Amino acid sequence: DKLGFNMATSGSIQKSAGSAGYFSSSGTDEELIAMAIQLPPTYNNLAEWTTPVNVNTELPYFFEIPRAGSATTKHILSHCLRLIEASDAGSKNNKDATLQLFYKNDMVSRFVNIDTSTRQGINQARILGFAESGVADVVYSSLLYDITKIFNPENKLRMFGMFRHPVDRAASYYDLQRADNPKIATMSIEEYVTSGNLDNNWVTRFLVNKFGGGLTDDDLHLAMETLRKKCLVGLYAHLAQSLLRFNSYFQWNLVSTASHECVDNSPNLDSVLEKLVVVKGSDTWNLIMQQNKFDMKVFEYSQQLWESQKSLFD
């Protein structure tokens, strides 16, 4: 699938972030505010999304959710916008004693020689002084808690992310794993969701740094409060418009003629190998929803934030 951007709907910053009237609080937002939820101290190293972007001291940070637009976003920002990335791309080059830049196979996209997809790689980034270096234009990681630990109030991250319905994401990930894993290749989707391979509230767990055990309403509220205060939200269902919001917010150049042509011809890498559509209300749908009831609430809240944040854009 080609993305097919419509530049007429590119949008631009309508009001300065943080200005009066930028945000219309909903019932959920008011409830979260009333709870006075305390975020982990390391999340202080994430700028609040409503404050003006400081391009000199802040690094855009993409909260990476598998099969929810992350692969497509990464390709467009690196290949079309030529932004230097810190991501898992540096996993084979992260033994050096200094920060260095390498080209991907396309000989256009560049990446830093650190691996931000693992705790070991993030710790190596800390040792090499990545947060203070200014060498990257954007960082990608699922490990929110760990990546924020190596930054500081003088060198903050500014979080953005793409969110997708848990059932659609699970089905897409199943299709991807069928191509890579011989054991899963022989499983039906029903067998897959009952085999222990299905993610359990992946998004919520990575937002609150809780990878084992049961989740509680307190965990859910912490995940939602993190998004409310810290994250510019994109939706996979509105992938092109989300990318254009990111472009406007971070003052990138996605709407230039060259970038436009590149993006227009870019594939949707998150839909590669997708074949299965899970019917709403089916047994499979219900099984996936049972495993992802917290993620469903987080997704519904991300939709709400998508609507409220649009007041920032034309």
Backbone bond lengths (Angstrom), bond angles and torsions (degrees), N, CA, C in turn:
res aa  C-N    CA-C-N  psi(-1)  N-CA   C-N-CA  omega(-1)  CA-C   N-CA-C  phi
1 D - - - 1.453 - - 1.524 110.45 -
2 K 1.317 116.23 135.78 1.456 121.76 173.62 1.526 108.56 -93.26
3 L 1.330 115.62 149.60 1.460 118.93 -175.10 1.514 112.58 -76.30
4 G 1.344 117.76 -39.20 1.447 120.08 175.36 1.513 114.39 59.63
5 F 1.329 116.55 62.20 1.455 120.76 -179.08 1.513 111.42 -64.80
6 N 1.332 115.71 145.60 1.454 122.40 171.55 1.518 107.23 -108.92
7 M 1.312 116.56 103.79 1.462 119.85 -174.97 1.516 112.73 -66.10
8 A 1.325 116.82 -16.85 1.469 118.68 178.52 1.516 111.43 -68.50
9 T 1.334 116.01 -19.51 1.462 119.19 -179.88 1.517 111.24 -109.34
10 S 1.337 115.90 25.01 1.462 119.27 -174.39 1.512 112.27 -63.49
11 G 1.308 117.93 -35.00 1.462 120.34 178.74 1.508 112.26 77.00
12 S 1.301 115.84 157.39 1.457 121.41 176.31 1.516 107.65 -148.68
13 I 1.318 115.64 165.11 1.447 118.93 177.98 1.522 109.01 -63.55
14 Q 1.301 116.45 122.62 1.460 120.60 -176.95 1.519 110.79 -91.69
15 K 1.344 115.72 -37.25 1.453 120.41 -179.46 1.515 108.08 -134.65
16 S 1.296 117.03 149.73 1.455 119.17 176.27 1.513 109.49 -63.47
17 A 1.345 115.05 132.58 1.464 118.60 178.04 1.517 109.16 -56.33
18 G 1.293 115.23 133.68 1.460 119.17 -179.51 1.519 113.57 92.68
19 S 1.333 117.56 -5.12 1.458 119.48 -178.98 1.519 110.02 -78.72
20 A 1.319 116.46 162.31 1.464 120.92 -178.44 1.522 109.75 -61.27
21 G 1.305 115.72 135.66 1.450 120.81 175.70 1.508 115.13 82.57
22 Y 1.348 117.81 12.29 1.455 119.36 -177.12 1.518 111.70 -73.78
23 F 1.298 118.15 -20.37 1.459 120.53 -165.49 1.524 110.36 -139.44
24 S 1.326 115.59 134.21 1.458 120.09 175.95 1.521 108.53 -106.03
25 S 1.303 117.09 109.38 1.458 120.75 -177.74 1.522 110.38 -68.66
26 S 1.313 114.43 137.15 1.451 119.79 175.24 1.519 108.05 -100.59
27 G 1.324 115.06 178.38 1.446 118.76 178.10 1.514 112.35 -58.86
28 T 1.344 116.36 -42.62 1.458 120.28 -178.93 1.516 110.95 -63.80
29 D 1.311 116.80 -42.62 1.464 120.34 178.79 1.519 110.82 -60.66
30 E 1.315 116.48 -44.67 1.464 120.26 -179.73 1.531 110.87 -63.29
31 E 1.327 116.24 -37.70 1.464 119.63 177.62 1.526 110.92 -64.93
32 L 1.329 116.94 -42.70 1.463 120.39 179.02 1.522 110.83 -64.32
33 I 1.314 116.79 -42.18 1.466 120.62 179.09 1.526 110.11 -61.55
34 A 1.329 116.31 -41.63 1.473 120.60 -179.44 1.525 111.62 -64.91
35 M 1.331 117.64 -28.56 1.465 121.01 179.67 1.526 112.72 -71.69
36 A 1.330 117.07 -19.57 1.469 121.79 -179.11 1.529 111.38 51.75
37 I 1.324 115.42 51.03 1.459 121.34 -176.16 1.527 110.09 -70.00
38 Q 1.332 116.07 132.43 1.455 121.37 178.29 1.524 109.46 -92.53
39 L 1.318 116.75 119.45 1.453 121.03 175.77 1.525 109.96 -76.52
40 P 1.336 118.11 156.48 1.467 119.81 175.66 1.529 110.41 -55.41
41 P 1.324 118.39 143.48 1.475 121.01 -177.74 1.520 113.59 -53.95
42 T 1.333 117.21 -35.41 1.467 118.57 -178.91 1.525 112.18 -65.71
43 Y 1.361 117.16 -21.77 1.461 119.47 179.13 1.532 111.61 -72.60
44 N 1.334 116.61 -7.99 1.465 119.55 170.41 1.517 111.12 -64.68
45 N 1.332 116.44 -17.77 1.460 120.97 177.98 1.525 112.13 -84.45
46 L 1.325 116.24 5.44 1.464 123.10 169.62 1.522 108.30 -102.60
47 A 1.302 117.02 126.64 1.466 119.97 175.91 1.529 109.31 -66.15
48 E 1.312 117.23 147.37 1.465 120.03 172.49 1.531 108.15 -74.30
49 W 1.310 115.20 134.75 1.462 118.73 -170.76 1.531 112.55 -65.38
50 T 1.334 117.65 -21.11 1.464 120.54 -178.49 1.521 113.16 -80.76
51 T 1.334 118.68 -9.50 1.460 121.18 -179.70 1.524 109.52 -87.25
52 P 1.330 117.79 153.85 1.471 119.85 -179.98 1.521 112.24 -59.11
53 V 1.309 115.75 139.81 1.464 121.51 179.09 1.526 109.53 -70.36
54 N 1.335 115.88 131.06 1.462 121.82 174.97 1.523 107.68 -108.56
55 V 1.324 116.85 100.91 1.466 120.60 -174.60 1.521 112.22 -70.67
56 N 1.324 117.39 -14.33 1.466 120.21 -177.84 1.524 113.08 -85.65
57 T 1.322 117.15 -29.01 1.468 119.50 -174.47 1.522 113.84 -120.85
58 E 1.331 118.33 -4.74 1.464 121.08 -176.42 1.526 110.81 -116.93
59 L 1.305 115.44 144.39 1.461 121.47 179.49 1.525 109.54 -114.20
60 P 1.329 118.90 122.79 1.456 120.43 175.58 1.529 110.95 -57.87
61 Y 1.330 115.44 130.83 1.459 121.59 -178.22 1.516 109.46 -123.75
62 F 1.335 116.16 118.80 1.460 121.59 179.75 1.520 108.97 -95.78
63 F 1.347 115.95 115.94 1.459 121.95 176.66 1.529 107.41 -74.16
64 E 1.318 115.99 108.89 1.457 122.15 -166.44 1.531 111.49 -88.81
65 I 1.338 116.14 113.83 1.453 123.78 177.84 1.531 107.64 -111.37
66 P 1.328 119.06 121.39 1.467 120.37 -178.01 1.524 112.76 -58.21
67 R 1.327 115.59 137.30 1.465 124.18 175.28 1.522 112.61 58.54
68 A 1.316 114.86 36.12 1.469 119.20 178.15 1.527 110.80 -131.96
69 G 1.315 116.87 24.14 1.460 120.25 178.98 1.506 114.27 106.49
70 S 1.337 118.20 -3.07 1.467 119.75 -174.83 1.526 111.97 -68.79
71 A 1.334 118.09 -41.09 1.459 120.55 -178.63 1.521 111.11 -65.21
72 T 1.323 116.37 -41.47 1.467 120.66 179.46 1.521 111.01 -67.82
73 T 1.323 116.98 -43.86 1.463 121.33 177.96 1.521 110.64 -59.45
74 K 1.308 116.34 -46.05 1.465 121.09 -178.80 1.526 110.62 -60.93
75 H 1.323 116.43 -44.07 1.468 120.35 -179.77 1.524 111.14 -62.02
76 I 1.313 116.86 -46.01 1.468 120.06 -176.30 1.529 111.56 -67.53
77 L 1.324 116.87 -43.67 1.468 118.99 -177.95 1.525 111.94 -68.15
78 S 1.329 117.26 -33.81 1.467 118.98 -178.69 1.521 112.16 -87.97
79 H 1.334 117.08 -42.32 1.459 120.29 -174.36 1.526 112.29 -83.31
80 C 1.323 116.93 -39.40 1.473 120.17 -176.44 1.522 112.38 -92.26
81 L 1.329 117.10 -41.91 1.464 120.70 -179.58 1.521 112.82 -92.94
82 R 1.325 116.49 -9.44 1.470 122.61 179.30 1.530 112.51 60.23
83 L 1.333 116.94 32.21 1.458 120.04 176.85 1.529 109.62 -76.77
84 I 1.314 116.37 133.60 1.459 121.43 178.57 1.519 108.24 -75.63
85 E 1.321 116.85 125.24 1.457 120.42 -174.10 1.526 112.74 -108.63
86 A 1.332 114.03 150.62 1.457 122.43 164.80 1.516 105.76 -113.14
87 S 1.337 116.66 121.57 1.465 120.73 -171.54 1.519 108.38 -161.82
88 D 1.330 115.85 -160.39 1.460 119.95 174.24 1.524 112.16 -74.73
89 A 1.340 116.73 -6.71 1.467 119.65 -179.98 1.520 112.12 -61.55
90 G 1.339 117.13 -24.70 1.458 120.55 -178.19 1.508 114.14 -88.26
91 S 1.330 118.11 11.12 1.468 120.59 -173.70 1.521 113.46 -63.47
92 K 1.332 117.47 -26.41 1.469 120.28 -179.42 1.528 112.81 -96.88
93 N 1.328 116.35 -1.38 1.466 120.03 -176.52 1.515 112.22 -125.91
94 N 1.343 116.81 21.05 1.465 119.55 -170.75 1.530 113.42 -99.76
95 K 1.323 116.63 27.14 1.462 120.38 178.29 1.526 112.21 -103.34
96 D 1.325 116.35 -1.04 1.460 120.15 -176.94 1.523 110.87 -74.96
97 A 1.331 115.07 157.02 1.464 120.68 -177.91 1.521 112.31 -87.94
98 T 1.319 117.21 -5.68 1.461 121.58 178.83 1.525 109.05 -136.82
99 L 1.318 116.10 159.17 1.454 120.72 176.56 1.520 109.83 -73.85
100 Q 1.321 115.81 132.13 1.450 121.48 -179.87 1.521 109.91 -139.39
101 L 1.331 115.85 162.46 1.456 121.36 178.34 1.517 109.91 -109.56
102 F 1.334 115.09 142.74 1.460 121.92 177.53 1.517 109.00 -131.73
103 Y 1.338 115.57 156.84 1.454 121.39 175.19 1.525 110.16 -93.90
104 K 1.330 115.42 144.64 1.455 119.98 168.81 1.527 109.08 -75.53
105 N 1.320 115.89 178.55 1.462 120.28 -177.06 1.517 113.32 -62.63
106 D 1.345 117.18 -23.73 1.465 118.81 179.50 1.518 112.58 -75.58
107 M 1.336 116.62 -7.34 1.471 123.40 179.26 1.525 111.99 59.96
108 V 1.306 116.44 22.06 1.460 123.35 175.99 1.526 109.84 -122.19
109 S 1.322 116.00 -51.11 1.461 121.95 -177.25 1.524 110.41 -76.72
110 R 1.347 115.10 138.69 1.463 119.48 -179.90 1.525 110.31 -121.60
111 F 1.322 115.11 150.73 1.456 120.79 -179.65 1.522 110.10 -141.27
112 V 1.344 114.66 158.84 1.457 122.02 178.72 1.528 108.53 -88.86
113 N 1.303 116.43 148.18 1.464 121.67 -175.84 1.532 112.91 -79.96
114 I 1.319 115.20 52.17 1.469 121.56 171.78 1.516 107.53 -133.49
115 D 1.328 116.62 159.15 1.453 122.42 -179.87 1.523 109.12 -116.67
116 T 1.313 116.75 103.41 1.462 120.83 -176.91 1.526 112.53 -89.55
117 S 1.326 117.11 11.30 1.463 120.20 178.45 1.522 112.23 -93.74
118 T 1.340 118.15 -6.43 1.468 121.60 -179.21 1.527 109.76 -130.75
119 R 1.327 116.07 155.18 1.463 120.48 177.36 1.525 110.47 -63.92
120 Q 1.318 117.10 -39.48 1.470 120.44 178.47 1.525 110.47 -61.62
121 G 1.324 116.32 -43.40 1.457 120.00 179.78 1.517 112.36 -66.32
122 I 1.322 116.55 -38.58 1.464 120.47 178.59 1.522 110.48 -66.98
123 N 1.324 116.93 -38.12 1.468 119.82 176.78 1.526 110.84 -64.72
124 Q 1.333 116.50 -38.26 1.470 119.76 176.23 1.526 110.71 -64.10
125 A 1.332 116.28 -37.74 1.464 120.49 176.07 1.522 110.48 -61.15
126 R 1.326 116.64 -39.99 1.472 120.61 177.06 1.522 110.92 -61.53
127 I 1.326 116.89 -46.15 1.460 121.48 -178.94 1.530 111.19 -60.07
128 L 1.328 115.89 -36.87 1.465 120.73 -177.90 1.526 112.91 -84.47
129 G 1.333 117.49 1.58 1.460 120.79 177.54 1.511 113.91 71.34
130 F 1.336 116.54 35.45 1.459 120.66 -176.32 1.523 112.79 -59.47
131 A 1.332 117.38 -42.78 1.467 120.68 -174.46 1.522 112.29 -59.16
132 E 1.322 116.34 -35.15 1.466 120.97 -177.23 1.521 112.90 -92.42
133 S 1.327 117.70 -6.61 1.465 121.15 -168.29 1.518 114.26 -76.40
134 G 1.340 117.41 -33.58 1.457 119.92 -175.08 1.515 114.01 69.85
135 V 1.321 117.59 15.60 1.463 120.60 -173.45 1.527 112.19 -79.22
136 A 1.327 118.23 -24.94 1.469 121.50 -178.10 1.523 110.81 -105.49
137 D 1.334 115.20 157.36 1.466 121.85 175.47 1.516 112.27 -99.54
138 V 1.335 116.69 -21.61 1.461 121.22 -178.44 1.522 107.96 -158.81
139 V 1.338 116.02 146.05 1.458 120.93 178.59 1.521 108.88 -123.62
140 Y 1.346 115.16 140.91 1.457 122.26 179.66 1.524 108.71 -119.26
141 S 1.338 116.47 133.03 1.456 120.10 175.22 1.523 109.36 -166.86
142 S 1.333 115.15 144.87 1.458 120.48 170.58 1.517 111.14 -84.49
143 L 1.342 116.34 -19.55 1.463 121.90 -172.48 1.525 110.47 -87.21
144 L 1.324 115.01 74.46 1.460 121.93 -175.63 1.517 111.97 -55.39
145 Y 1.310 117.35 -51.35 1.463 121.29 -176.50 1.529 110.83 -61.41
146 D 1.323 116.83 -43.56 1.465 120.57 -175.95 1.526 112.03 -71.33
147 I 1.321 117.33 -40.39 1.465 118.99 -177.85 1.528 110.87 -69.84
148 T 1.336 117.44 -33.20 1.467 118.48 179.19 1.524 111.69 -70.24
149 K 1.336 117.50 -25.14 1.468 120.61 -178.21 1.519 112.74 -64.44
150 I 1.335 118.42 -26.96 1.470 119.42 -175.62 1.528 112.40 -93.35
151 F 1.346 115.56 -0.45 1.466 119.40 175.40 1.523 109.04 -102.00
152 N 1.321 117.72 -179.60 1.456 121.76 -173.33 1.526 109.04 -154.03
153 P 1.341 118.06 170.59 1.469 119.89 -177.23 1.526 114.41 -60.75
154 E 1.329 117.53 -23.04 1.465 120.44 178.58 1.528 111.54 -86.72
155 N 1.313 116.77 -20.27 1.470 122.55 179.52 1.527 107.89 -133.95
156 K 1.339 115.36 88.05 1.457 120.87 -172.76 1.528 112.02 -96.53
157 L 1.318 113.62 160.28 1.448 122.12 168.12 1.526 108.94 -95.68
158 R 1.330 115.87 151.50 1.464 120.73 174.18 1.523 106.96 -124.59
159 M 1.321 115.57 113.82 1.464 122.65 -165.78 1.523 112.98 -87.34
160 F 1.327 114.55 136.54 1.461 120.89 169.06 1.531 107.49 -142.51
161 G 1.320 117.28 159.67 1.451 119.77 -176.31 1.512 111.94 -164.03
162 M 1.327 114.62 165.37 1.457 122.59 179.95 1.527 108.12 -119.44
163 F 1.338 116.36 131.44 1.455 120.99 -174.62 1.532 110.14 -120.42
164 R 1.346 114.27 148.33 1.467 120.48 -174.49 1.520 109.42 -140.67
165 H 1.318 116.30 151.51 1.465 120.83 178.44 1.527 109.28 -56.10
166 P 1.334 117.75 132.42 1.473 120.56 -175.92 1.525 114.32 -57.40
167 V 1.323 118.32 -36.29 1.458 120.20 -179.59 1.525 110.34 -68.55
168 D 1.310 117.55 -44.74 1.457 120.98 179.00 1.527 110.81 -63.82
169 R 1.314 115.93 -39.83 1.466 119.43 179.82 1.524 110.76 -66.78
170 A 1.320 117.16 -41.54 1.456 121.32 178.87 1.530 111.41 -63.55
171 A 1.327 117.03 -42.48 1.461 120.75 179.16 1.521 111.00 -65.08
172 S 1.327 116.47 -40.26 1.455 120.80 178.51 1.522 111.27 -64.97
173 Y 1.333 115.50 -41.84 1.463 119.80 179.75 1.528 110.45 -67.57
174 Y 1.306 118.26 -34.88 1.463 122.91 175.17 1.524 110.13 -60.65
175 D 1.325 117.00 -47.48 1.466 120.69 178.54 1.527 110.99 -60.24
176 L 1.330 116.61 -41.16 1.458 120.40 179.50 1.524 110.89 -64.38
177 Q 1.326 117.02 -45.18 1.460 120.51 -178.72 1.525 112.30 -67.90
178 R 1.305 117.98 -30.92 1.470 120.58 176.53 1.523 111.11 -59.71
179 A 1.323 116.33 -32.68 1.462 120.12 -179.70 1.529 112.06 -78.54
180 D 1.340 116.72 -23.27 1.462 120.92 -173.94 1.522 113.91 -105.47
181 N 1.320 117.46 -24.53 1.457 121.83 -171.46 1.532 110.18 -120.21
182 P 1.334 117.85 111.42 1.476 120.33 -177.03 1.522 113.54 -58.53
183 K 1.326 117.83 -33.66 1.460 120.02 -179.93 1.524 110.96 -66.87
184 I 1.343 115.91 -42.91 1.465 119.76 -179.30 1.525 110.77 -74.43
185 A 1.334 117.60 -25.61 1.467 121.53 -179.07 1.520 112.26 -58.93
186 T 1.321 116.35 -27.64 1.467 120.21 -178.36 1.524 112.97 -93.57
187 M 1.334 116.99 -4.72 1.462 120.98 -177.43 1.525 111.59 -87.02
188 S 1.316 115.61 142.83 1.460 119.75 166.08 1.528 107.71 -75.77
189 I 1.317 116.90 166.52 1.459 120.20 178.55 1.526 110.18 -63.21
190 E 1.347 117.17 -34.37 1.460 120.26 178.35 1.523 110.99 -64.87
191 E 1.340 116.21 -42.18 1.457 120.60 177.95 1.524 110.88 -66.13
192 Y 1.315 114.92 -37.45 1.473 120.39 -178.65 1.530 111.37 -63.15
193 V 1.313 117.01 -45.79 1.467 119.08 -174.41 1.523 112.24 -73.31
194 T 1.331 117.64 -16.24 1.465 120.09 177.85 1.526 112.58 -105.87
195 S 1.342 117.31 5.33 1.464 121.30 -174.24 1.521 113.95 -92.00
196 G 1.331 116.67 -6.61 1.463 119.83 -174.98 1.508 113.19 93.23
197 N 1.340 118.15 -1.87 1.465 121.65 179.46 1.523 112.98 -86.68
198 L 1.321 116.66 -17.01 1.463 120.47 -177.78 1.526 110.75 -73.97
199 D 1.316 116.49 132.96 1.459 120.97 177.09 1.522 110.47 -60.90
200 N 1.324 115.52 143.65 1.459 121.47 176.48 1.525 108.51 -109.79
201 N 1.330 116.23 103.73 1.471 121.79 175.92 1.533 111.37 49.78
202 W 1.335 115.46 50.21 1.461 122.16 -175.63 1.521 111.76 -54.91
203 V 1.313 117.92 -49.13 1.463 121.45 -173.69 1.525 110.67 -63.45
204 T 1.325 116.56 -47.14 1.460 120.48 179.73 1.518 110.77 -60.05
205 R 1.310 116.91 -44.94 1.464 120.79 -177.79 1.532 111.81 -62.60
206 F 1.313 117.31 -40.89 1.464 119.62 -179.10 1.522 111.48 -74.69
207 L 1.313 117.73 -27.12 1.460 120.23 176.42 1.526 111.74 -71.11
208 V 1.339 116.60 -32.61 1.474 119.57 -174.67 1.528 112.51 -110.14
209 N 1.345 116.94 2.53 1.466 121.52 176.80 1.535 111.67 61.37
210 K 1.338 115.17 47.11 1.465 120.54 179.72 1.525 108.03 -133.91
211 F 1.332 115.59 97.98 1.457 119.88 -169.55 1.527 113.97 -98.49
212 G 1.312 117.83 -9.06 1.452 121.22 177.81 1.508 111.05 -132.70
213 G 1.336 115.35 163.96 1.453 119.95 177.93 1.519 112.54 77.98
214 G 1.329 114.51 179.20 1.450 119.91 -179.17 1.515 112.45 -79.85
215 L 1.320 114.73 154.65 1.462 121.28 175.58 1.523 109.49 -99.78
216 T 1.322 115.64 154.87 1.457 121.90 -179.30 1.522 110.00 -123.29
217 D 1.325 115.81 173.01 1.461 119.80 174.86 1.525 111.09 -62.35
218 D 1.331 116.96 -31.56 1.465 119.57 176.94 1.528 110.40 -62.20
219 D 1.330 117.56 -39.73 1.459 121.21 176.82 1.532 110.37 -63.61
220 L 1.310 115.69 -43.81 1.460 120.26 178.80 1.518 110.77 -59.97
221 H 1.314 117.47 -46.79 1.461 121.13 -178.54 1.526 111.17 -64.86
222 L 1.341 117.10 -35.92 1.462 120.51 176.83 1.525 110.84 -65.38
223 A 1.322 116.64 -41.84 1.461 120.27 177.66 1.529 110.88 -62.27
224 M 1.317 116.21 -44.44 1.459 120.39 -178.88 1.523 111.41 -67.33
225 E 1.325 117.11 -39.97 1.462 120.47 179.66 1.525 110.72 -66.34
226 T 1.331 117.10 -35.34 1.463 120.14 176.17 1.518 110.31 -61.01
227 L 1.319 116.76 -43.96 1.461 119.65 178.20 1.522 111.16 -67.43
228 R 1.316 116.62 -42.46 1.470 120.21 -177.53 1.522 111.87 -58.66
229 K 1.329 116.72 -42.84 1.453 120.68 -173.98 1.529 113.54 -91.26
230 K 1.331 116.59 -29.57 1.462 118.96 -164.40 1.523 116.23 -116.89
231 C 1.326 119.29 -14.26 1.467 119.11 -166.35 1.525 113.60 -120.77
232 L 1.331 115.63 129.80 1.456 121.14 166.06 1.523 106.83 -83.08
233 V 1.322 116.69 120.98 1.460 122.63 -168.35 1.517 111.37 -96.41
234 G 1.333 115.33 133.86 1.450 122.78 166.87 1.518 109.31 -117.04
235 L 1.315 117.09 157.49 1.460 122.18 178.57 1.519 109.46 -121.62
236 Y 1.327 115.62 133.78 1.462 119.92 179.05 1.524 110.95 -60.49
237 A 1.316 117.32 -33.55 1.461 121.09 178.71 1.523 111.77 -65.64
238 H 1.322 116.72 -18.19 1.468 122.69 176.32 1.527 107.86 -126.53
239 L 1.318 115.91 54.35 1.464 121.84 -171.19 1.526 112.47 -59.33
240 A 1.314 117.50 -51.01 1.463 120.15 -177.49 1.525 110.98 -63.11
241 Q 1.341 116.74 -46.09 1.462 119.35 -179.75 1.521 111.34 -65.53
242 S 1.314 117.26 -33.52 1.468 120.36 177.05 1.522 110.68 -63.65
243 L 1.326 116.25 -45.07 1.462 120.00 178.86 1.524 111.27 -61.80
244 L 1.319 116.19 -36.27 1.455 119.32 178.34 1.525 111.62 -70.20
245 R 1.314 117.44 -34.15 1.470 119.96 173.49 1.531 110.08 -63.25
246 F 1.339 116.49 -46.08 1.461 119.75 178.87 1.522 109.99 -58.82
247 N 1.321 115.86 -42.55 1.456 121.56 -179.85 1.526 111.61 -58.94
248 S 1.318 116.16 -46.20 1.459 120.96 -179.61 1.523 111.37 -67.32
249 Y 1.311 115.95 -43.80 1.472 121.66 -176.51 1.524 111.62 -62.83
250 F 1.344 115.75 -44.17 1.460 120.14 -176.74 1.532 112.88 -92.24
251 Q 1.338 116.06 2.37 1.462 121.45 176.74 1.526 111.56 60.17
252 W 1.333 114.87 43.07 1.457 120.43 174.18 1.519 109.40 -84.74
253 N 1.321 117.38 -167.52 1.465 120.31 -172.29 1.525 110.98 -130.03
254 L 1.329 115.93 45.86 1.445 121.21 -175.95 1.525 113.11 -68.62
255 V 1.323 117.49 -20.73 1.464 120.00 -174.29 1.521 112.60 -97.75
256 S 1.329 117.98 6.92 1.464 118.82 172.59 1.521 108.78 -66.41
257 T 1.321 117.16 160.65 1.468 120.90 -175.70 1.518 111.87 -58.99
258 A 1.341 116.26 -46.86 1.463 119.93 -177.84 1.522 111.53 -65.42
259 S 1.346 116.43 -44.50 1.462 119.89 -179.93 1.520 110.77 -66.12
260 H 1.330 115.64 -39.80 1.462 119.93 179.80 1.516 110.85 -58.83
261 E 1.324 117.25 -46.66 1.465 120.99 -179.48 1.522 110.93 -63.72
262 C 1.332 116.14 -39.59 1.458 120.40 179.50 1.529 110.41 -64.27
263 V 1.316 116.64 -47.07 1.462 120.83 -178.91 1.523 110.71 -65.27
264 D 1.319 115.81 -41.45 1.460 120.34 -176.96 1.523 111.57 -60.77
265 N 1.317 116.23 -28.74 1.461 121.22 -178.64 1.524 112.87 -100.31
266 S 1.320 116.60 6.73 1.460 120.01 -179.14 1.533 110.43 -81.58
267 P 1.317 116.56 140.95 1.467 119.54 177.08 1.520 111.10 -78.36
268 N 1.306 116.04 156.40 1.465 121.00 169.84 1.526 106.78 -83.24
269 L 1.317 116.50 97.19 1.459 121.33 -174.29 1.524 112.36 -71.54
270 D 1.318 117.69 -16.37 1.460 120.84 -179.70 1.526 112.30 -84.56
271 S 1.333 117.23 -7.69 1.462 119.39 177.29 1.515 111.94 -105.35
272 V 1.342 117.76 0.88 1.450 121.45 178.74 1.534 109.55 -59.52
273 L 1.312 116.42 132.04 1.471 124.76 178.93 1.523 112.94 74.86
274 E 1.319 118.79 -0.19 1.464 119.47 178.68 1.531 110.85 -69.41
275 K 1.320 115.17 127.64 1.457 121.18 178.35 1.525 111.65 -132.33
276 L 1.321 115.33 -36.40 1.466 120.58 -170.49 1.526 111.99 -84.38
277 V 1.299 116.01 136.04 1.460 122.92 169.45 1.519 107.13 -119.46
278 V 1.326 116.94 119.23 1.461 121.14 -179.78 1.524 108.47 -86.63
279 V 1.304 116.08 125.89 1.471 121.40 -176.94 1.528 109.31 -74.89
280 K 1.325 115.07 129.70 1.455 119.99 178.95 1.520 110.48 -60.92
281 G 1.341 115.17 132.12 1.447 120.78 179.25 1.517 114.26 88.93
282 S 1.338 117.06 -7.41 1.463 120.13 177.72 1.520 110.11 -72.17
283 D 1.342 116.17 167.54 1.463 119.97 178.40 1.526 110.52 -59.12
284 T 1.322 117.00 -40.61 1.465 120.54 179.82 1.517 110.84 -63.97
285 W 1.325 115.88 -44.59 1.462 120.73 176.76 1.526 110.65 -55.62
286 N 1.305 116.16 -47.94 1.460 120.47 -177.21 1.525 111.99 -66.41
287 L 1.333 117.85 -37.22 1.459 121.26 177.48 1.528 111.18 -63.61
288 I 1.324 116.53 -43.59 1.469 120.18 178.60 1.524 110.29 -64.90
289 M 1.316 116.34 -41.77 1.460 120.07 179.81 1.525 111.41 -64.15
290 Q 1.333 117.59 -36.67 1.457 120.14 178.27 1.517 111.77 -62.47
291 Q 1.328 116.41 -35.00 1.458 121.46 179.80 1.527 112.61 -80.72
292 N 1.328 116.33 -10.59 1.463 119.82 -172.82 1.523 112.51 -135.49
293 K 1.330 116.58 38.01 1.460 118.78 -176.22 1.530 111.64 -68.15
294 F 1.327 117.36 -33.77 1.459 119.12 176.66 1.529 110.51 -72.42
295 D 1.329 116.30 -41.31 1.462 119.48 178.04 1.522 111.31 -62.81
296 M 1.318 117.38 -33.04 1.459 119.57 178.02 1.517 110.25 -64.88
297 K 1.314 116.70 -41.00 1.458 119.55 178.10 1.528 111.54 -67.52
298 V 1.326 116.39 -37.56 1.466 119.75 175.73 1.534 110.08 -64.47
299 F 1.337 116.33 -41.37 1.461 119.60 178.77 1.525 111.43 -63.63
300 E 1.326 116.54 -44.53 1.468 119.51 178.57 1.526 110.49 -61.07
301 Y 1.317 116.50 -36.73 1.462 119.22 178.09 1.530 110.83 -70.63
302 S 1.324 117.64 -34.78 1.467 119.80 176.54 1.531 110.28 -63.80
303 Q 1.332 117.27 -35.54 1.461 120.02 175.44 1.525 110.92 -63.60
304 Q 1.311 115.17 -40.08 1.468 120.30 178.13 1.522 110.70 -64.10
305 L 1.323 116.60 -42.70 1.467 120.50 178.28 1.530 110.88 -65.88
306 W 1.315 116.68 -37.72 1.473 120.27 177.01 1.528 110.21 -56.57
307 E 1.306 116.47 -42.87 1.457 120.42 -179.72 1.526 111.27 -69.38
308 S 1.328 116.99 -44.65 1.466 118.81 -176.86 1.529 111.58 -71.33
309 Q 1.317 117.99 -32.60 1.464 120.13 -178.39 1.524 112.88 -74.49
310 K 1.333 117.61 -15.95 1.455 118.26 -178.16 1.523 112.73 -66.72
311 S 1.333 116.72 -14.03 1.464 119.13 177.07 1.526 111.56 -65.36
312 L 1.333 116.40 -15.83 1.456 121.19 177.86 1.513 112.64 -78.38
313 F 1.347 116.19 -15.09 1.464 121.09 -172.64 1.529 109.72 -120.41
314 D 1.316 114.65 157.20 1.475 119.20 173.37 1.515 109.25 -66.20
